[in-house]
Amino acid sequence: MTHRAQRLIATSVFILSLLLTSALMTPAAAQNLAGKDLSGKDLGGNDLRDVRLGKPVTDLPDAGYVNLACASDSGKTLTTWLGWRDCPADATGFRAIKFGYDPVTSPDGTIVAGHPAVLTLLVDNAGTVSGLRIETDPKARLYIRKKAFLLGIQVKSRYGLDGWSCTQAQPDAGEQPVGGVYVRERCAKTTDDRSIVVERNLFRRPDQDMKNFVDETRTTILRTKD
């Protein structure tokens, strides 16, 4: 079999996989997150596991979480949430703390709605959890990472499918679809006490080969009132 034929078969398999996954994760299918947080657990008012915007950061349990570090300086680590003041405030006044799930209690790693994720907690000067950033992990294996843009659909389902304001950017010069799909979407929604922004990207830059492409979801959830 020629290399060209092998590439065509690989591309066809990739397209079929991508389209099948997209079909399975349409907004209607994503409704299985209704009544649950983004980790798939019963809500109880939380946004992600024990994290709920508006609660004191010191109320978060230390058990179940690892690798606490200042987002502005990964070398500055925290032993517990009590050390939140050790992280400097940024221009917005938030102290950003990166964290992950303890592999002892979460053997699959730091996973959000089935996607490997990078998590950042935003704490205000009063020690209140005021924001949460959830980004798909760019270091995840390709067969998982190629579905990263679908996390945005799950996030929108979690916070209600209605009321989103979305824009879809057009390809810049040289950008190409991946498997026939091109996504550069930004959606925003404001509820009574939260502002949510979901950014989804799936495309290939001009300098990227067939095995490399941009595939990601970035979510920012901010508290909007006391």
MIKE-824738 format. One record per residue: residue number from 1; residue in one letter; chain; x, y, z of N, C-alpha, C in turn. Coordinates in steps of 0.02 Angstrom, whole numbers, plus 32768, in hexadecimal, padded with zeros to 4 digits. Atoms other than C-alpha are relative to their C-alpha. Layout:
BEGIN
- tinu|torkol|ronu|n.c1|n.c2|n.c3|ca.c1|ca.c2|ca.c3|c.c1|c.c2|c.c3
- NUM|a|A|X|Y|Z|X|Y|Z|X|Y|Z
...
This chain:
BEGIN
- tinu|torkol|ronu|n.c1|n.c2|n.c3|ca.c1|ca.c2|ca.c3|c.c1|c.c2|c.c3
- 1|m|A|802A|7FC4|8000|8000|8000|8000|802C|803E|8000
- 2|t|A|7FD8|7FC3|8005|8046|80AC|7FD0|7FF4|802C|803D
- 3|h|A|8007|7FD1|7FC9|8064|8133|8050|7FC4|802D|7FF6
- 4|r|A|8039|7FD5|800E|7FE1|819D|7FF9|7FBF|7FDE|8013
- 5|a|A|803D|8026|7FEF|7F5D|8115|800B|7FF9|7FFA|804B
- 6|q|A|8002|8005|7FB7|7F8B|80FE|80C2|7FE8|8041|801F
- 7|r|A|8015|7FBF|7FE5|7F76|81B8|80E1|7FB7|800C|7FF4
- 8|l|A|8047|7FF7|800F|7ECE|81B9|808A|7FD4|7FD7|802F
- 9|i|A|8027|802A|7FD3|7E90|8128|80F4|8000|801D|8046
- 10|a|A|7FFA|7FE3|7FBD|7ED1|8178|8194|7FD4|803F|8006
- 11|t|A|8029|7FC3|7FFF|7E7D|821D|8166|7FB6|7FEF|8001
- 12|s|A|8046|8014|8003|7DD9|81C6|813E|7FE9|7FE6|8044
- 13|v|A|8012|801A|7FBE|7DDA|8169|81E5|7FFA|8039|8032
- 14|f|A|8002|7FC7|7FD1|7E00|820B|8241|7FBF|8028|7FF6
- 15|i|A|803D|7FD9|800E|7D70|8267|81EA|7FC3|7FDB|801B
- 16|l|A|803A|8026|7FE8|7CF5|81DA|8210|7FFC|8001|804C
- 17|s|A|7FFF|7FFE|7FB7|7D2D|81D7|82C7|7FE9|8043|8019
- 18|l|A|8010|7FBC|7FEA|7D1E|8293|82D6|7FB6|800F|7FF6
- 19|l|A|8047|7FF3|800E|7C72|829B|8285|7FD3|7FD7|802E
- 20|l|A|8028|802A|7FD4|7C31|8209|82ED|7FFF|801E|8046
- 21|t|A|7FFD|7FE3|7FBE|7C6D|825A|838E|7FD7|8040|8003
- 22|s|A|8027|7FC2|8002|7C21|8301|835A|7FB5|7FF1|8003
- 23|a|A|8047|8012|7FFF|7B7A|82AC|833A|7FEA|7FEA|8045
- 24|l|A|8011|8018|7FBE|7B7E|8258|83E3|7FFD|8038|8033
- 25|m|A|7FFC|7FCA|7FD0|7BA4|82FC|843A|7FDC|803F|7FE9
- 26|t|A|802A|7FC7|8011|7B21|836C|83EC|7FE0|801A|8040
- 27|p|A|801F|7FE5|7FC3|7AC8|83DF|8469|7FCB|7FD1|801D
- 28|a|A|8034|802C|7FE5|7A38|8363|8476|801F|7FC7|8027
- 29|a|A|7FDF|8037|7FDD|7AAE|82D6|84A4|8023|8018|803F
- 30|a|A|7FDC|7FE5|7FC6|7B0E|8346|851C|7FD3|800E|803A
- 31|q|A|802E|7FF2|7FC9|7A71|835B|8585|8009|7FCF|803A
- 32|n|A|7FF7|802E|7FC9|7AAB|82C7|85ED|8027|8020|8039
- 33|l|A|7FE0|7FDC|7FCA|7B0C|8348|8652|7FCF|8029|8029
- 34|a|A|8031|7FD9|7FDB|7A6B|839C|8689|7FFA|7FE5|8047
- 35|g|A|8004|8013|7FBB|7A63|839C|8746|8042|7FE9|801D
- 36|k|A|7FBE|8015|7FE8|7B1D|8376|8756|8032|8038|7FF5
- 37|d|A|7FCB|7FCF|800C|7BBC|83DB|8766|802A|7FE7|7FC5
- 38|l|A|7FD9|8012|803B|7C44|83D4|86E2|802A|7FC1|8009
- 39|s|A|7FDE|8040|7FF6|7C92|833B|8732|7FCF|7FC6|7FF9
- 40|g|A|8033|8033|8007|7BED|82DE|871A|7FDF|7FEC|8041
- 41|k|A|801F|800F|7FC0|7BBE|82DD|87D2|7FC2|802B|800A
- 42|d|A|803B|7FD8|7FF0|7B1A|831B|881C|8016|8046|8013
- 43|l|A|7FEC|7FBA|7FF9|7B1F|83D8|881E|800B|8017|8048
- 44|g|A|7FFA|7FE6|7FBD|7AFB|840A|88D0|8017|8048|8000
- 45|g|A|7FEC|7FBA|8004|7B1B|84BC|8895|8048|800A|7FEB
- 46|n|A|7FB9|7FFA|8011|7BCF|8497|8865|800B|8005|7FB5
- 47|d|A|7FEE|7FFA|8046|7C25|84C0|87C2|802B|7FC6|7FEA
- 48|l|A|7FD3|8037|8011|7CAA|8438|87C7|8016|7FDE|8041
- 49|r|A|7FF1|8025|7FC3|7CB9|83B4|884E|7FEF|8029|803E
- 50|d|A|800D|7FD9|7FC3|7CCE|8415|88F2|8000|804B|7FF4
- 51|v|A|7FF7|7FB8|800F|7CE5|84BD|889A|7FBC|801F|7FF1
- 52|r|A|803C|7FD7|800E|7C55|8538|88A3|8013|8049|8007
- 53|l|A|7FF2|7FB9|7FFD|7C69|85EF|8878|7FD9|8021|8039
- 54|g|A|8020|7FDD|7FC9|7C44|865C|890E|8011|7FE4|8044
- 55|k|A|7FEF|801E|7FC0|7C84|85E7|8995|8048|8012|8013
- 56|p|A|7FBA|7FF2|7FEC|7D23|8608|89FB|802F|7FC9|7FE7
- 57|v|A|7FD1|8032|8019|7DBA|85B3|89B0|8018|7FD2|8037
- 58|t|A|7FEA|802A|7FC8|7DE8|8574|8A5D|7FCD|7FC9|8011
- 59|d|A|8031|8035|7FF6|7D48|850C|8A5B|800C|7FC4|7FD3
- 60|l|A|7FF2|8038|802D|7D8D|84A1|89CF|8029|7FCB|8024
- 61|p|A|7FD8|8035|7FDF|7DCD|83F8|8A0B|8044|7FF9|7FDE
- 62|d|A|7FBE|800C|801C|7E85|83D4|89F4|8004|7FBA|7FE1
- 63|a|A|8000|8044|801A|7E64|831B|89D9|7FE1|7FFF|7FBA
- 64|g|A|8019|8007|8044|7E4C|82EF|8922|801F|802F|7FCE
- 65|y|A|7FE1|7FCF|802E|7EB4|837E|88DB|804C|8001|800A
- 66|v|A|7FB7|8000|7FFE|7F6D|8389|88B0|801B|8037|7FD2
- 67|n|A|7FDC|7FD3|802D|7FEE|83F7|885A|7FE5|8047|8002
- 68|l|A|8015|7FBA|7FF8|7FAD|849C|889F|803D|802D|7FF4
- 69|a|A|7FC9|7FD3|8010|8019|8527|8857|7FE5|8042|7FE5
- 70|c|A|8014|7FBF|801B|8010|85DF|882B|8004|7FFE|7FB4
- 71|a|A|8001|8002|804A|7FDE|85F1|8775|8035|802D|7FE2
- 72|s|A|7FCE|7FD1|801A|8056|8683|8760|8047|7FE6|800B
- 73|d|A|7FBE|801C|7FF0|80E8|861B|87A5|7FF7|7FB8|8016
- 74|s|A|800D|8047|7FF0|80D8|855E|879C|8032|7FE5|8033
- 75|g|A|7FD0|8016|7FCF|8172|8550|8809|7FEB|8010|8047
- 76|k|A|8018|7FEE|7FBE|8113|859D|889A|7FC4|7FD4|8010
- 77|t|A|8034|8030|7FF2|80B0|850C|88DE|7FDF|800D|8044
- 78|l|A|8026|7FF9|7FC2|802D|8506|8967|7FF5|7FBB|801E
- 79|t|A|800C|803F|7FDE|801C|847D|89E8|7FB6|7FF2|8006
- 80|t|A|8048|8005|7FF9|7F63|849E|8A06|7FE0|803F|7FE4
- 81|w|A|8024|7FC5|8017|7EDC|8519|89D1|800C|803C|802F
- 82|l|A|7FF5|7FCA|7FD0|7F07|857C|8A6F|8037|8030|7FE9
- 83|g|A|7FC9|7FD6|8017|7F9F|85BF|8A13|7FEE|802D|7FC5
- 84|w|A|8015|7FD9|803B|7F38|861E|8991|801F|8045|7FFD
- 85|r|A|7FE3|7FBD|7FFF|7F82|86C5|89CA|8047|8002|7FE4
- 86|d|A|7FBB|8002|8019|802E|868B|8990|8003|800D|7FB5
- 87|c|A|8001|7FF1|8048|7FF7|86A2|88DB|7FF0|8049|7FF6
- 88|p|A|800C|7FB8|800A|8001|8756|889F|7FC0|800D|7FD8
- 89|a|A|803C|7FEC|8025|7F65|87AE|8860|8015|8019|7FBB
- 90|d|A|7FF2|7FE8|8044|7F60|87CF|87A4|7FDE|8043|7FF5
- 91|a|A|801C|7FBE|8010|7F23|886A|874B|7FB5|8004|800E
- 92|t|A|8048|8000|7FF3|7E6E|8836|8766|7FF1|7FFA|804B
- 93|g|A|800A|8005|7FB8|7E89|8822|8821|7FF8|7FB9|8019
- 94|f|A|8007|8046|7FED|7E7E|8764|8820|8044|7FDF|800D
- 95|r|A|7FC7|802C|7FF5|7EFB|86E9|8867|7FF1|7FBE|7FDF
- 96|a|A|800E|803B|8029|7F04|865A|87EA|8029|7FC5|8019
- 97|i|A|7FE0|803C|7FE6|7F2A|85AC|882C|7FF0|7FC5|7FD3
- 98|k|A|800A|803C|8028|7F44|8517|87BA|7FFC|7FC4|802E
- 99|f|A|8007|803C|7FD6|7F12|846D|87FE|7FEB|7FC5|7FD5
- 100|g|A|8015|803D|8022|7EF0|83BA|87CD|7FE0|7FD0|8031
- 101|y|A|8020|8033|7FD6|7E98|831F|880D|8034|7FCE|8017
- 102|d|A|7FD3|8031|7FE4|7EF2|82A6|887E|7FF6|7FBD|7FDD
- 103|p|A|8008|8040|8024|7F15|8206|8819|7FEC|7FC7|802D
- 104|v|A|8016|8035|7FD2|7EF4|81A0|88B6|7FB4|7FF9|7FFF
- 105|t|A|8049|8000|8001|7E3D|81D2|88B3|7FE3|8008|7FBA
- 106|s|A|8016|7FF6|8046|7E34|81FC|87F9|8034|7FDF|7FD3
- 107|p|A|7FCC|8024|8025|7E9B|8174|87A1|8005|8013|7FB6
- 108|d|A|7FFD|7FED|8046|7E6D|81B6|86F5|8021|8045|7FF6
- 109|g|A|7FDF|7FBE|8005|7EC0|825D|871D|7FCD|8039|8008
- 110|t|A|802B|7FC5|7FFC|7E78|830C|8715|7FD4|8002|7FC3
- 111|i|A|802E|8008|8037|7DE2|82EC|86A8|7FC1|8029|800E
- 112|v|A|803E|7FDA|7FFC|7D4E|8360|8688|7FD2|7FEA|7FC7
- 113|a|A|8030|8018|8032|7CB8|8315|862E|8022|7FD4|7FCB
- 114|g|A|7FDF|802E|802C|7D2A|8291|85E4|803D|801B|7FDC
- 115|h|A|7FC7|7FE1|8022|7DB3|830A|85AB|8038|8011|8032
- 116|p|A|7FC8|7FE9|7FD6|7E61|831E|85F8|8002|804C|8001
- 117|a|A|8007|7FB8|7FF9|7E65|83CF|863B|8035|801F|802B
- 118|v|A|7FD5|7FD5|7FD6|7ED0|8459|8685|7FD1|802F|8025
- 119|l|A|8030|7FDB|7FD6|7E75|84AD|8716|8022|8039|8025
- 120|t|A|7FE6|7FC6|7FDC|7E8E|8559|8763|7FC7|801F|8029
- 121|l|A|8030|7FE0|7FD3|7E31|85A1|87F9|8012|804A|8007
- 122|l|A|7FF5|7FB8|7FF8|7E1D|865E|8807|7FE2|8016|8043
- 123|v|A|8014|7FEC|7FBC|7E16|86A4|88B8|8009|804B|8008
- 124|d|A|7FF9|7FB7|7FF6|7DF2|8759|88E5|8025|800F|8041
- 125|n|A|7FD9|7FED|7FC6|7E49|87BB|896E|7FE0|7FEF|8042
- 126|a|A|8023|8014|7FC2|7DC5|8788|89ED|8004|7FB5|800B
- 127|g|A|7FFB|8048|7FF9|7DED|86D1|89D0|7FC4|7FDA|7FE7
- 128|t|A|803D|801F|801D|7D4D|86AD|896F|800F|7FE3|7FBB
- 129|v|A|7FF9|801D|8043|7D4A|8638|88DB|7FD5|8029|7FD0
- 130|s|A|8023|7FD1|802C|7D1D|86B3|8851|8003|7FEC|7FB7
- 131|g|A|7FFD|8014|8045|7D48|8657|87B3|8021|7FBB|7FF8
- 132|l|A|7FE5|8041|8011|7D79|85B4|8760|8010|7FFE|7FB6
- 133|r|A|7FEC|800A|8046|7DD9|8592|86C0|8009|7FB6|7FF4
- 134|i|A|7FFA|8046|8014|7DCB|84EA|866A|8019|7FFF|7FB8
- 135|e|A|7FE3|8004|8043|7E3C|84C9|85D4|8011|7FB8|7FF0
- 136|t|A|7FEC|8043|8014|7E52|8428|8575|804B|7FFB|7FFE
- 137|d|A|7FB8|800A|7FF9|7EFF|83E0|858E|8020|7FF6|7FBB
- 138|p|A|7FE0|8008|8041|7F6B|83FC|84F3|8032|7FC6|7FFD
- 139|k|A|7FD1|8037|7FFE|7FDD|836E|852C|7FDE|7FBC|8000
- 140|a|A|8025|803F|8001|7F54|82EB|8526|8011|7FD9|7FC1
- 141|r|A|7FF3|8029|803A|7F68|825A|84AE|7FD3|8015|7FC6
- 142|l|A|8022|7FE7|803B|7F32|8280|83FC|7FB8|7FE5|7FFA
- 143|y|A|8043|801D|800A|7E9D|8208|83F8|7FCD|801D|8031
- 144|i|A|802D|7FDD|7FD2|7E55|8263|8490|7FFD|804A|7FF0
- 145|r|A|7FFD|7FB8|800C|7E8F|8312|8465|7FD9|8015|7FC2
- 146|k|A|8023|7FED|803D|7E3D|830E|83BA|7FB6|800E|800C
- 147|k|A|8045|7FF3|7FEE|7D95|8316|8414|7FF9|803B|8030
- 148|a|A|7FFF|7FCC|7FCD|7DC5|83A9|8484|7FCD|8038|7FF2
- 149|f|A|802E|7FCA|8010|7D58|8426|8426|7FB8|7FF1|8013
- 150|l|A|8044|8014|7FEE|7CBE|83C3|8459|7FF0|800F|8049
- 151|l|A|800E|7FF0|7FBA|7CD3|83EE|8512|7FD4|803F|8006
- 152|g|A|8028|7FC3|7FFD|7C88|8499|84ED|7FB5|7FF2|7FFC
- 153|i|A|8047|8012|8005|7BE2|8447|84BE|7FE7|7FE7|8044
- 154|q|A|8014|801A|7FBE|7BDF|83EE|8566|7FFB|8038|8033
- 155|v|A|8003|7FC8|7FD1|7C04|848E|85C4|7FC0|8028|7FF5
- 156|k|A|803D|7FDA|800F|7B77|84E9|856C|7FC1|7FDB|8018
- 157|s|A|8038|8027|7FE7|7B01|845B|8597|7FFA|8006|804B
- 158|r|A|8000|7FFC|7FB6|7B34|8464|864E|7FDE|8040|8018
- 159|y|A|801B|7FC0|7FEA|7B03|851C|8659|7FC2|8015|7FD9
- 160|g|A|803E|7FF2|8024|7A69|850F|85EA|800D|8013|7FB8
- 161|l|A|7FF2|7FF6|8047|7A63|850B|852D|7FE5|8043|7FE4
- 162|d|A|801D|7FC1|8017|79FD|85AC|851E|8029|803B|8019
- 163|g|A|7FE4|7FC1|7FE9|7A3E|865D|8529|8049|800C|7FF0
- 164|w|A|7FBA|7FF7|8013|7AEB|8647|84DE|8005|802F|7FC4
- 165|s|A|7FF1|7FD5|8039|7B30|86CD|846B|8042|7FE7|7FE2
- 166|c|A|7FC6|8021|801E|7BA9|867C|83F1|8016|8023|7FC0
- 167|t|A|7FE4|7FE8|803F|7C1C|86B8|8366|802F|7FCB|7FE5
- 168|q|A|7FD6|8030|8022|7C76|864C|82E7|802F|8026|7FD2
- 169|a|A|7FCE|7FDE|8029|7D18|8691|829D|800B|7FDA|7FBF
- 170|q|A|7FF0|801D|8040|7D47|8673|81E8|804B|7FEF|7FFE
- 171|p|A|7FBA|8014|8003|7DEC|861E|81B9|802E|803A|7FEE
- 172|d|A|7FCB|7FD2|8014|7E87|868A|81B7|8025|7FE2|7FC5
- 173|a|A|7FDC|8017|803B|7EFB|867C|8123|8026|7FBF|800E
- 174|g|A|7FDB|803F|7FFA|7F38|85C9|8110|7FE3|7FCF|8031
- 175|e|A|801D|802F|7FD0|7ECF|857D|819B|7FD3|7FCF|7FDC
- 176|q|A|8026|8035|8021|7E7D|84D8|816E|7FD4|7FDB|8032
- 177|p|A|8029|802B|7FD4|7DF0|846D|81B4|8026|7FC1|8013
- 178|v|A|7FE4|8041|7FEC|7E1C|83CC|820F|7FC8|7FCD|7FF7
- 179|g|A|8034|8031|800D|7DBC|8337|81CD|7FC2|801F|7FE3
- 180|g|A|8039|7FDE|801E|7D4D|83B0|816E|7FDA|802E|8030
- 181|v|A|8022|7FD8|7FCD|7D1F|840E|820E|802D|803B|8014
- 182|y|A|7FDC|7FC4|7FEB|7D53|84C1|8236|7FD7|8023|8036
- 183|v|A|8023|7FE0|7FC8|7D27|850F|82DE|802E|8036|801E
- 184|r|A|7FE2|7FCB|7FD8|7D5A|85B7|8327|7FC6|8027|801E
- 185|e|A|803E|7FE8|7FE3|7CC9|85DC|8399|800B|801D|8045
- 186|r|A|8000|7FE2|7FBD|7CB1|864E|842E|7FB8|800B|8015
- 187|c|A|8044|7FFA|7FE6|7C12|8642|8496|8002|801D|8046
- 188|a|A|8003|7FE0|7FBF|7BE2|86AB|852C|7FB9|7FFF|801A
- 189|k|A|8041|8000|7FE0|7B54|86A5|85A8|8006|801C|8046
- 190|t|A|8001|7FE5|7FBC|7B28|8703|8647|7FC0|7FE8|8023
- 191|t|A|8039|8015|7FD7|7AB8|86B7|86CC|7FF8|8031|803A
- 192|d|A|800A|7FD3|7FC8|7A7E|8704|8770|8041|800D|8026
- 193|d|A|7FC4|7FF8|7FD7|7B27|86E8|87C2|8040|7FE8|7FE0
- 194|r|A|7FC5|8018|8022|7B9F|86A9|873E|8005|801D|7FB9
- 195|s|A|7FF1|7FEF|8045|7BF1|86E2|869D|802B|7FC9|7FE4
- 196|i|A|7FDD|803A|801C|7C28|8652|862E|8015|800F|7FB9
- 197|v|A|7FE6|7FFA|8044|7C95|8659|8593|801D|7FBD|7FEB
- 198|v|A|7FE8|803F|801B|7CB5|85BE|852A|801F|800D|7FBB
- 199|e|A|7FDD|7FF8|8041|7D36|85C1|849D|8013|7FBB|7FE6
- 200|r|A|7FF1|8040|801F|7D45|852E|8426|8026|800A|7FBF
- 201|n|A|7FD7|7FFB|803D|7DC9|8517|839F|8011|7FBC|7FE4
- 202|l|A|7FE9|803B|8024|7DE8|8491|831E|8013|8015|7FBA
- 203|f|A|7FE7|7FEE|8043|7E55|84BA|8288|804A|7FF0|7FFC
- 204|r|A|7FB8|800C|800A|7F01|84A0|823E|8021|803F|7FE5
- 205|r|A|7FDB|7FC6|8017|7F7D|852E|822E|8029|7FEF|7FC2
- 206|p|A|7FDA|800E|803D|7FE1|8541|818D|8041|7FDB|800C
- 207|d|A|7FC0|801F|7FF2|8081|8506|81E2|7FFB|7FBB|8022
- 208|q|A|800A|8040|7FDE|8035|8467|822C|7FF6|7FC8|7FCE
- 209|d|A|8008|803A|802C|8040|83BA|81DE|7FBF|7FDB|8011
- 210|m|A|803F|8024|7FF9|7FB5|8338|81D6|7FF3|7FE7|8047
- 211|k|A|8008|801A|7FBD|7FD6|82FB|8287|7FF9|8036|8035
- 212|n|A|8002|7FC8|7FD1|7FD2|83A7|82D6|7FC9|8031|7FEC
- 213|f|A|8036|7FD0|800C|7F42|8421|82E8|7FEB|801F|8042
- 214|v|A|801B|7FDF|7FC5|7EEC|8497|8361|7FBD|7FDF|8011
- 215|d|A|803F|8020|7FEB|7E64|843C|83C3|7FFA|800C|804B
- 216|e|A|8002|7FEC|7FBA|7E2D|8487|8469|7FBC|801E|8012
- 217|t|A|8037|7FDA|7FE2|7DA5|84C9|84DA|801C|8025|803C
- 218|r|A|7FED|7FD7|7FC6|7DC4|8557|8554|7FC0|801D|801E
- 219|t|A|803B|7FE8|7FDD|7D3F|8580|85D5|8015|802C|803B
- 220|t|A|7FF5|7FD5|7FC6|7D3F|8611|8650|7FBC|800F|8020
- 221|i|A|803E|7FF4|7FDA|7CB8|861D|86D6|8010|8032|8037
- 222|l|A|7FF3|7FCB|7FCF|7CB3|86BC|873F|7FC2|800F|8029
- 223|r|A|8037|7FEB|7FD4|7C48|86F0|87D2|7FED|8048|7FEE
- 224|t|A|8016|7FBE|8015|7BDD|8788|87A8|7FDF|8028|8037
- 225|k|A|801F|7FD8|7FCA|7B91|87B9|8850|8012|7FE1|8043
- 226|d|A|7FF1|8018|7FBD|7BAB|87A9|890B|7FC9|7FD1|8018
